[in-house]
Amino acid sequence: MSLKSLVSKYRYCAIGILIAINCSMISIFKLNGLAFGLIVFAFCCTLQFFMDPNEEHEKSTKGSKAISESLFHRVMNVLPDIAYISMFDGSVKYISEGIEKLAGYKPDEIYKTRNFILQLVHPEDREKVSGQIQKLQDGSRAEIEYRLLKKDGTYVCISDHLNPIRNEWGNVTHYHGVLINFDEKKIHDKNLQSLNARIHQLNDMVNHHAVRDSLTNSYNRRYSLVILQNEFNRARTQNKALSCILMDIDNLESINNRCGYFIGDRILTEISKCLQKHIKLSDVVSRFGDDEFLIILPEIDNEELDRTSALLVNAVEKCFVKDEEKNLNIHFEVTAGTISLTMLTKNITDLIEQANQSLYAAKVAKKIYPKG
């Protein structure tokens, strides 16, 4: 460390040394002058001790303020929104560099002219903006949308969030604002709406495939059991009737072997359409097995069940599928097993098992007494 830097750093001690030397050179009071000089030197060293930390703290504070301000500017310049600080006379004290991307003007251009930003506001919006700025002096915040003229002559819609700034006595002295590109926000919102709509559409598709059979579009087995359980509980609680039909396609495997599985799939689809057409809104059709359909009939008792079953079987057997290659109309038959809820039915497993037994009995009867 050089002598100059030492003197600069410990200047009070250096002053004390000079005073002590001068005092010691007084010839008349040499001893007393030396003692007085030493006292002064001690005092100056003490003063150095107390004064130096405060000065260092001030330097440190100034340095930290400079660093904080620099960091603030760097952060503001990275953010997509534009921050600015303005006085009520229209002079802008600070504006982030994003203004150049938004409107084409550099910050230095805005600093030079008072009311520069206000002059860029669309004439139809200018009075509204001026009124909001004046209200800031009362200490209230404001948010306003207006059109801002860009350097290329076009306008951009922006949203300005204004906040008043108070001094240490509580008086509003200036304000700061945040400019948001409203055009980009509208595009973002539109994209977000489209994305949400797509998500809802995908959710509907997922929910649809979760409850529907992919081939026939009727309810699948898993979901039909959920519906049947709900209807079973309702029938028990409200003392209502409940019936089921378990319908099976006769000899579907032989039709597949003879005409191909594509024809078999078309038969399943045609039966599903036919059943949906002839049931009530409260009834439910589901594909319960490979070649079986379960029809749930809420509030249908045993007397009405036989008539409903006969109607559905007759409607299905009137349908046919055309084989285009062989120019054939392929007809098919179905067998139905029916069951109604009784006091002896414990749960839906019993109900389905009884419907299955009824279907088996009907198939046996058809084999013994085939249609003539």
Secondary structure as GFF3:
##gff-version 3
##sequence-region A 1 372
A	DSSP	alpha_helix	3	9	.	.	.	ID=ss1
A	DSSP	alpha_helix	11	24	.	.	.	ID=ss2
A	DSSP	alpha_helix	30	78	.	.	.	ID=ss3
A	DSSP	beta_strand	82	87	.	.	.	ID=ss4
A	DSSP	beta_strand	92	95	.	.	.	ID=ss5
A	DSSP	alpha_helix	98	103	.	.	.	ID=ss6
A	DSSP	alpha_helix	107	112	.	.	.	ID=ss7
A	DSSP	alpha_helix	116	120	.	.	.	ID=ss8
A	DSSP	alpha_helix	123	135	.	.	.	ID=ss9
A	DSSP	three_ten_helix	136	138	.	.	.	ID=ss10
A	DSSP	beta_strand	142	149	.	.	.	ID=ss11
A	DSSP	beta_strand	155	166	.	.	.	ID=ss12
A	DSSP	beta_strand	172	181	.	.	.	ID=ss13
A	DSSP	alpha_helix	182	211	.	.	.	ID=ss14
A	DSSP	alpha_helix	221	238	.	.	.	ID=ss15
A	DSSP	beta_strand	242	249	.	.	.	ID=ss16
A	DSSP	alpha_helix	252	259	.	.	.	ID=ss17
A	DSSP	alpha_helix	261	278	.	.	.	ID=ss18
A	DSSP	beta_strand	284	287	.	.	.	ID=ss19
A	DSSP	beta_strand	292	298	.	.	.	ID=ss20
A	DSSP	alpha_helix	302	317	.	.	.	ID=ss21
A	DSSP	beta_strand	320	323	.	.	.	ID=ss22
A	DSSP	beta_strand	328	331	.	.	.	ID=ss23
A	DSSP	beta_strand	334	340	.	.	.	ID=ss24
A	DSSP	alpha_helix	348	368	.	.	.	ID=ss25
###
